[in-house]
Amino acid sequence: MKFLHNMFDRLGPSFSKGGKYEKYYAVYEALDTFLRQPDITTHSASHVRDGIDLKRIMITVWLCTFPAMFWGMYNVGHQALMAISQLGLQPEGWRTIITQLAGYDPNSIWACFVYGAMQFLPIYIVTFAVGIAWEMIFAVVRGHEVNEGFFVTSVLFALCLPPNIPLWQVALGISFGVVVAKEVFGGTGKNFLNPALSGRAFLYFAYPAYMSGDTIWTAVDGFSGATPLGLAALGISPEKFVDTYGQVITWSDAFFGNIQGSIGEVSTFAILIGAVGLLWTRIASWRIMAGCVVGLIATSLVFNIFGSADNLMMQLPFYWHLVIGGFAFGAVFMATDPVSAAHTNKGRWAYGILIGFMTVVIRVVNPAFPEGIMLAILFANLFAPLFDYFVTQANIKRQTARRMRHVAISK
């Protein structure tokens, strides 16, 4: 630690104003504040209301993704090793250099975790390396500090991807999310779309074969198996959800995450553990989460009432909508993004309800896009400022009317 302190103290003057590398101060500052506590102090009286700051918020959100992250790595490995064991498939690629050390027994927690980690960690490393490179480039050009917001964007983007995605597409997707959805609008705090979801949406439409279908959810070449959401989109009723091995997929399987799917989206239970942390620290809005659930339940019940012989997705019960696909992950981590979400209390309710409503509508009405939460959140991002505007204007009118009544009474 003393070595790091001495090194940064020695390099500091070269990157400070007037130094030889002044232009690259953003890069120095990002590494300095990441590896050690800043020594910047106030020069006048400070009025501290809370010990929380942006860095602590981002670290807290990052930690709240850990249950979904670790379960996702285990589940990816378990699904792959089950395929290897049951169907006689062979693991291939450079990842086997590590995975063969742990073995390929699907009943071994360690083997499953190592196999899954060797799928997720390269995705996360590429996401972080490429994304932070873009952040530093824009910080250097604009002359401001690297924002900690990407810390969360990187892990959310990596967790909402399928385990079989090529790494070059990971780099392309996060580049689109950071550059097009955030930096071109001025960076963190000025983007009106969620960068992680924007990157995933770009990949979804640009490379649909790598982001949907039956061959992308299990990290073994030659395996094909549909997710519960994919089965529902085909018109299969929940009681007939069966996996590739002929085993019935129960609601509890979907709730706890013993199914195929995107890395961090499969376990509603693990996601809810993270939600408790976000709500307890008051980082995320419970109104948005509740609004998403209310909107989804109400809309699915309406579809259930009308029903349709031609579209069996209309008959899917709301409790299945809650645990399949990426709804839970989106409602907890994506919809509650403090930048792109609504900021007024009533606006948050409307924003969340719209997301829940659109999720079910997209799943039911448009079978080409069974995963409705991604498009629903991006759609609601566009309306978030409008919700806040109407709520604010209503408050202004109400306060104005109250003052006018007060004046009239005083006269």
C-alpha positions as CSV (number, residue, x, y, z in Angstrom):
1,M,0.0,0.0,0.0
2,K,2.8,2.4,0.8
3,F,4.3,1.7,-2.6
4,L,1.0,2.7,-4.3
5,H,0.7,5.8,-2.2
6,N,4.3,6.8,-3.1
7,M,3.8,6.0,-6.8
8,F,0.6,8.1,-7.2
9,D,2.0,10.9,-5.1
10,R,5.0,11.0,-7.4
11,L,3.0,10.9,-10.6
12,G,0.4,13.4,-9.4
13,P,2.1,16.6,-10.4
14,S,2.7,15.4,-14.0
15,F,-1.1,14.9,-14.5
16,S,-2.2,18.0,-12.5
17,K,-2.9,21.4,-14.1
18,G,0.3,22.6,-15.8
19,G,1.9,19.2,-15.8
20,K,3.3,17.3,-18.8
21,Y,0.3,14.9,-19.0
22,E,-2.4,17.3,-17.9
23,K,-4.6,16.2,-20.7
24,Y,-4.8,12.7,-19.3
25,Y,-5.7,13.7,-15.7
26,A,-9.0,11.8,-16.0
27,V,-7.2,8.5,-16.5
28,Y,-4.9,9.2,-13.5
29,E,-7.8,10.3,-11.3
30,A,-9.9,7.2,-12.2
31,L,-7.1,4.8,-11.2
32,D,-6.1,6.9,-8.2
33,T,-9.5,7.1,-6.6
34,F,-10.2,3.4,-7.4
35,L,-7.1,2.1,-5.7
36,R,-6.9,4.5,-2.7
37,Q,-9.0,7.0,-0.8
38,P,-8.9,10.5,-2.3
39,D,-7.0,13.1,-0.2
40,I,-9.1,16.0,-1.4
41,T,-10.6,18.1,1.4
42,T,-12.9,21.0,1.6
43,H,-11.4,24.5,2.0
44,S,-14.5,26.0,3.6
45,A,-17.3,25.0,5.9
46,S,-19.0,21.8,4.7
47,H,-22.5,20.8,5.4
48,V,-22.8,17.0,5.2
49,R,-26.3,15.6,5.0
50,D,-25.4,12.0,4.3
51,G,-22.3,9.8,4.0
52,I,-23.5,8.4,0.7
53,D,-21.9,9.5,-2.6
54,L,-22.0,8.4,-6.2
55,K,-19.2,5.9,-5.7
56,R,-20.8,4.3,-2.7
57,I,-24.1,4.1,-4.5
58,M,-22.6,2.3,-7.5
59,I,-20.6,-0.1,-5.3
60,T,-23.8,-0.9,-3.4
61,V,-25.8,-1.6,-6.5
62,W,-22.9,-3.7,-7.8
63,L,-22.9,-5.7,-4.6
64,C,-26.6,-6.2,-4.8
65,T,-26.2,-8.0,-8.2
66,F,-23.9,-10.6,-6.5
67,P,-26.7,-13.1,-5.6
68,A,-27.9,-13.1,-9.2
69,M,-24.4,-13.1,-10.5
70,F,-23.1,-16.1,-8.5
71,W,-26.2,-18.1,-9.0
72,G,-26.1,-17.3,-12.7
73,M,-22.5,-18.6,-13.0
74,Y,-23.5,-21.8,-11.1
75,N,-26.7,-22.3,-13.3
76,V,-24.8,-21.7,-16.5
77,G,-22.3,-24.4,-15.5
78,H,-25.0,-26.8,-14.3
79,Q,-27.1,-26.5,-17.5
80,A,-24.0,-27.0,-19.6
81,L,-22.7,-30.0,-17.6
82,M,-26.1,-31.6,-17.6
83,A,-26.1,-31.4,-21.4
84,I,-22.6,-32.8,-21.6
85,S,-23.6,-35.7,-19.2
86,Q,-27.0,-36.5,-20.6
87,L,-26.4,-36.0,-24.4
88,G,-22.8,-37.0,-24.6
89,L,-21.6,-33.6,-25.9
90,Q,-18.0,-32.5,-25.6
91,P,-16.8,-29.2,-24.2
92,E,-14.7,-27.2,-26.7
93,G,-12.6,-24.1,-26.9
94,W,-9.9,-22.3,-24.9
95,R,-12.0,-22.3,-21.7
96,T,-11.5,-26.1,-21.3
97,I,-7.9,-25.3,-20.1
98,I,-9.5,-24.2,-16.8
99,T,-12.7,-26.2,-16.7
100,Q,-11.1,-29.6,-17.1
101,L,-9.3,-29.0,-13.8
102,A,-12.6,-28.9,-12.0
103,G,-14.1,-31.7,-14.0
104,Y,-17.5,-32.0,-15.7
105,D,-19.7,-33.6,-13.1
106,P,-23.1,-31.8,-13.1
107,N,-23.6,-32.9,-9.4
108,S,-20.5,-31.0,-8.3
109,I,-21.2,-27.5,-7.2
110,W,-17.6,-26.5,-7.7
111,A,-17.5,-28.0,-11.2
112,C,-20.7,-26.2,-12.2
113,F,-19.5,-22.9,-10.8
114,V,-16.1,-23.1,-12.5
115,Y,-17.6,-23.9,-15.8
116,G,-20.1,-21.1,-15.5
117,A,-17.5,-18.6,-14.3
118,M,-15.4,-19.4,-17.4
119,Q,-18.4,-18.3,-19.5
120,F,-19.3,-15.2,-17.5
121,L,-16.0,-13.7,-16.5
122,P,-14.7,-13.3,-20.1
123,I,-17.9,-11.5,-21.0
124,Y,-17.6,-9.2,-18.0
125,I,-13.9,-8.5,-18.5
126,V,-14.5,-7.6,-22.2
127,T,-17.5,-5.4,-21.2
128,F,-15.6,-3.6,-18.5
129,A,-12.4,-3.1,-20.5
130,V,-14.1,-1.8,-23.7
131,G,-16.6,0.3,-21.8
132,I,-14.1,1.9,-19.5
133,A,-11.9,2.6,-22.5
134,W,-14.7,4.6,-24.1
135,E,-15.4,6.4,-20.8
136,M,-11.8,7.4,-20.5
137,I,-11.6,8.6,-24.1
138,F,-14.6,10.9,-23.6
139,A,-13.3,12.0,-20.2
140,V,-10.0,13.0,-21.7
141,V,-11.6,14.8,-24.7
142,R,-14.0,16.7,-22.5
143,G,-11.6,17.3,-19.7
144,H,-13.8,15.8,-16.9
145,E,-13.4,12.9,-14.4
146,V,-14.4,9.4,-15.3
147,N,-17.8,8.8,-13.8
148,E,-18.4,5.7,-11.6
149,G,-21.8,5.1,-13.3
150,F,-20.2,2.6,-15.7
151,F,-19.3,0.4,-12.8
152,V,-23.0,-0.7,-12.6
153,T,-23.7,-0.5,-16.4
154,S,-20.9,-3.0,-17.1
155,V,-22.2,-5.7,-14.7
156,L,-25.9,-5.2,-15.7
157,F,-25.0,-5.5,-19.4
158,A,-23.0,-8.6,-18.8
159,L,-25.7,-10.3,-16.7
160,C,-28.4,-9.8,-19.2
161,L,-26.5,-11.6,-22.0
162,P,-26.8,-15.2,-23.0
163,P,-23.8,-17.3,-22.1
164,N,-23.0,-18.4,-25.6
165,I,-22.6,-14.9,-27.1
166,P,-19.3,-14.2,-29.0
167,L,-17.0,-11.8,-27.2
168,W,-16.7,-9.5,-30.2
169,Q,-20.4,-8.9,-30.0
170,V,-20.0,-8.1,-26.3
171,A,-17.5,-5.4,-27.2
172,L,-19.8,-4.1,-30.0
173,G,-22.9,-4.0,-27.8
174,I,-21.3,-2.2,-24.8
175,S,-19.7,0.3,-27.3
176,F,-23.1,1.1,-28.6
177,G,-24.6,1.5,-25.1
178,V,-21.8,3.8,-23.8
179,V,-21.2,5.9,-26.9
180,V,-24.6,6.2,-28.6
181,A,-27.0,5.9,-25.6
182,K,-24.9,7.9,-23.1
183,E,-21.9,9.8,-24.2
184,V,-23.3,11.5,-27.2
185,F,-25.9,13.1,-24.9
186,G,-23.3,14.4,-22.5
187,G,-22.5,11.4,-20.3
188,T,-23.9,10.1,-17.0
189,G,-26.8,12.1,-15.8
190,K,-27.8,13.4,-19.2
191,N,-28.7,10.1,-21.0
192,F,-32.4,9.5,-21.3
193,L,-32.0,5.8,-22.2
194,N,-30.6,3.0,-20.1
195,P,-27.1,2.3,-21.6
196,A,-27.0,-1.4,-20.6
197,L,-30.4,-2.0,-22.1
198,S,-29.6,0.1,-25.2
199,G,-26.5,-2.1,-25.8
200,R,-28.5,-5.3,-25.4
201,A,-31.3,-4.0,-27.7
202,F,-28.7,-3.1,-30.4
203,L,-27.4,-6.7,-30.3
204,Y,-30.9,-8.1,-30.3
205,F,-31.9,-6.4,-33.5
206,A,-28.4,-6.4,-35.2
207,Y,-27.7,-10.1,-34.4
208,P,-31.0,-11.8,-33.6
209,A,-29.6,-15.3,-34.1
210,Y,-27.1,-14.8,-31.3
211,M,-29.6,-13.2,-28.9
212,S,-32.7,-15.4,-29.3
213,G,-33.7,-18.9,-30.3
214,D,-33.0,-22.3,-28.7
215,T,-29.3,-22.7,-29.2
216,I,-27.8,-19.8,-27.2
217,W,-28.9,-20.5,-23.6
218,T,-26.6,-23.4,-22.8
219,A,-22.8,-23.0,-23.1
220,V,-22.2,-26.2,-25.1
221,D,-21.9,-26.4,-28.9
222,G,-24.6,-28.5,-30.5
223,F,-27.2,-28.1,-27.7
224,S,-30.7,-26.8,-28.4
225,G,-33.3,-26.1,-25.7
226,A,-36.0,-23.5,-25.3
227,T,-36.5,-21.3,-22.2
228,P,-39.9,-21.3,-20.4
229,L,-40.7,-18.0,-22.0
230,G,-39.8,-19.4,-25.4
231,L,-42.1,-22.4,-24.8
232,A,-44.9,-20.0,-23.8
233,A,-44.4,-18.0,-26.9
234,L,-44.9,-21.2,-28.9
235,G,-48.3,-21.6,-27.4
236,I,-47.4,-24.3,-24.9
237,S,-49.3,-24.1,-21.6
238,P,-47.2,-24.0,-18.3
239,E,-48.3,-27.4,-17.2
240,K,-46.6,-28.8,-20.4
241,F,-43.3,-26.9,-20.0
242,V,-40.8,-29.7,-20.5
243,D,-37.0,-29.4,-20.9
244,T,-34.8,-31.2,-23.4
245,Y,-34.4,-34.2,-21.1
246,G,-38.2,-34.7,-20.7
247,Q,-38.4,-33.2,-17.2
248,V,-41.3,-30.9,-16.3
249,I,-40.3,-27.3,-15.6
250,T,-42.2,-26.2,-12.5
251,W,-43.0,-22.7,-11.3
252,S,-40.5,-23.2,-8.5
253,D,-37.8,-24.1,-11.0
254,A,-38.4,-20.8,-12.7
255,F,-38.5,-18.9,-9.4
256,F,-35.3,-20.3,-8.0
257,G,-33.5,-20.3,-11.4
258,N,-33.1,-24.0,-12.4
259,I,-33.8,-23.1,-16.0
260,Q,-32.0,-21.8,-19.1
261,G,-31.8,-18.1,-19.8
262,S,-29.6,-15.0,-19.7
263,I,-26.8,-15.3,-17.1
264,G,-28.2,-13.1,-14.4
265,E,-31.9,-13.2,-15.2
266,V,-32.9,-16.8,-14.4
267,S,-33.3,-16.7,-10.6
268,T,-36.1,-14.4,-9.4
269,F,-35.2,-15.5,-5.8
270,A,-31.6,-14.3,-6.1
271,I,-32.8,-11.1,-7.8
272,L,-35.2,-10.4,-4.9
273,I,-32.3,-10.7,-2.4
274,G,-30.6,-7.9,-4.3
275,A,-33.9,-5.9,-4.3
276,V,-34.0,-6.1,-0.5
277,G,-30.5,-4.5,-0.4
278,L,-31.5,-1.7,-2.9
279,L,-34.7,-0.9,-1.0
280,W,-33.1,-1.1,2.5
281,T,-30.4,1.4,1.4
282,R,-33.1,3.5,-0.4
283,I,-31.1,3.5,-3.6
284,A,-33.9,2.1,-5.7
285,S,-37.5,3.3,-5.7
286,W,-40.0,0.8,-4.3
287,R,-42.7,2.7,-6.2
288,I,-41.1,1.8,-9.6
289,M,-40.7,-1.9,-8.6
290,A,-44.3,-2.1,-7.3
291,G,-45.6,-0.2,-10.3
292,C,-44.0,-2.8,-12.6
293,V,-45.6,-5.7,-10.7
294,V,-49.0,-3.9,-10.6
295,G,-48.9,-3.2,-14.3
296,L,-47.9,-6.7,-15.2
297,I,-50.5,-8.4,-13.0
298,A,-53.4,-6.1,-14.1
299,T,-52.6,-6.5,-17.8
300,S,-52.1,-10.2,-17.7
301,L,-55.5,-10.6,-15.8
302,V,-57.2,-8.6,-18.5
303,F,-55.8,-10.8,-21.2
304,N,-56.8,-13.9,-19.2
305,I,-60.4,-12.7,-19.0
306,F,-60.7,-12.3,-22.8
307,G,-58.5,-15.3,-23.7
308,S,-57.9,-16.6,-27.3
309,A,-57.8,-19.9,-28.9
310,D,-55.4,-18.7,-31.5
311,N,-53.0,-17.0,-29.0
312,L,-52.5,-19.1,-25.9
313,M,-50.0,-16.6,-24.6
314,M,-53.1,-14.6,-23.5
315,Q,-53.9,-17.3,-21.1
316,L,-50.5,-17.4,-19.3
317,P,-51.1,-16.6,-15.6
318,F,-49.6,-13.5,-14.1
319,Y,-47.5,-15.6,-11.6
320,W,-45.7,-17.2,-14.6
321,H,-45.1,-13.8,-16.2
322,L,-43.4,-12.7,-13.0
323,V,-40.7,-15.5,-13.0
324,I,-40.0,-16.2,-16.7
325,G,-37.8,-14.0,-18.9
326,G,-36.0,-11.0,-17.6
327,F,-38.9,-9.3,-15.9
328,A,-37.6,-9.5,-12.3
329,F,-34.1,-8.4,-13.3
330,G,-35.4,-5.6,-15.4
331,A,-37.9,-4.3,-12.7
332,V,-35.2,-4.4,-9.9
333,F,-32.0,-3.3,-11.6
334,M,-32.9,-1.7,-15.0
335,A,-36.2,0.2,-14.5
336,T,-34.9,1.8,-11.3
337,D,-32.0,3.5,-13.0
338,P,-31.9,6.9,-11.3
339,V,-31.0,8.7,-14.5
340,S,-33.4,7.4,-17.1
341,A,-36.4,6.7,-14.7
342,A,-39.0,9.1,-13.5
343,H,-38.1,11.3,-10.5
344,T,-41.5,12.3,-8.9
345,N,-43.4,9.9,-6.7
346,K,-46.5,9.8,-8.8
347,G,-44.4,9.8,-12.0
348,R,-42.6,6.7,-10.7
349,W,-45.9,4.9,-10.2
350,A,-47.0,5.7,-13.8
351,Y,-43.5,4.8,-15.1
352,G,-43.5,1.4,-13.4
353,I,-47.1,0.6,-14.4
354,L,-46.3,1.4,-18.0
355,I,-43.3,-1.0,-17.9
356,G,-45.4,-3.8,-16.5
357,F,-48.2,-3.1,-19.0
358,M,-45.9,-3.0,-22.0
359,T,-44.0,-6.1,-21.0
360,V,-47.2,-8.2,-21.1
361,V,-48.5,-6.5,-24.3
362,I,-45.2,-7.1,-26.2
363,R,-45.1,-10.7,-25.0
364,V,-48.7,-11.5,-26.0
365,V,-49.3,-9.4,-29.1
366,N,-45.9,-9.6,-30.8
367,P,-44.6,-13.2,-30.7
368,A,-41.4,-12.2,-32.5
369,F,-40.2,-10.4,-29.3
370,P,-41.3,-12.7,-26.4
371,E,-38.9,-10.9,-24.0
372,G,-41.0,-7.8,-23.5
373,I,-39.2,-6.2,-20.5
374,M,-36.2,-4.9,-22.5
375,L,-38.3,-2.9,-25.0
376,A,-40.8,-1.9,-22.3
377,I,-38.2,-0.2,-20.2
378,L,-36.7,1.6,-23.2
379,F,-40.2,2.7,-24.2
380,A,-40.9,3.9,-20.7
381,N,-37.6,5.8,-20.6
382,L,-38.9,8.0,-23.3
383,F,-42.0,8.9,-21.3
384,A,-40.4,9.4,-17.9
385,P,-39.7,13.1,-18.4
386,L,-43.3,13.5,-19.6
387,F,-44.7,11.9,-16.4
388,D,-42.5,14.2,-14.3
389,Y,-43.7,17.2,-16.3
390,F,-47.4,16.5,-15.8
391,V,-46.9,15.7,-12.1
392,T,-44.9,18.9,-11.6
393,Q,-47.4,21.1,-13.5
394,A,-50.3,19.6,-11.5
395,N,-48.4,20.5,-8.3
396,I,-47.8,24.0,-9.5
397,K,-51.5,24.5,-10.3
398,R,-52.6,23.0,-7.0
399,Q,-50.2,25.3,-5.1
400,T,-51.3,28.3,-7.1
401,A,-54.9,27.6,-6.4
402,R,-54.2,27.2,-2.7
403,R,-52.4,30.6,-2.6
404,M,-55.3,32.3,-4.5
405,R,-57.8,30.9,-2.0
406,H,-55.6,32.1,0.9
407,V,-55.4,35.6,-0.6
408,A,-59.1,35.7,-1.2
409,I,-59.8,34.6,2.4
410,S,-57.4,37.2,3.8
411,K,-59.2,40.0,1.9
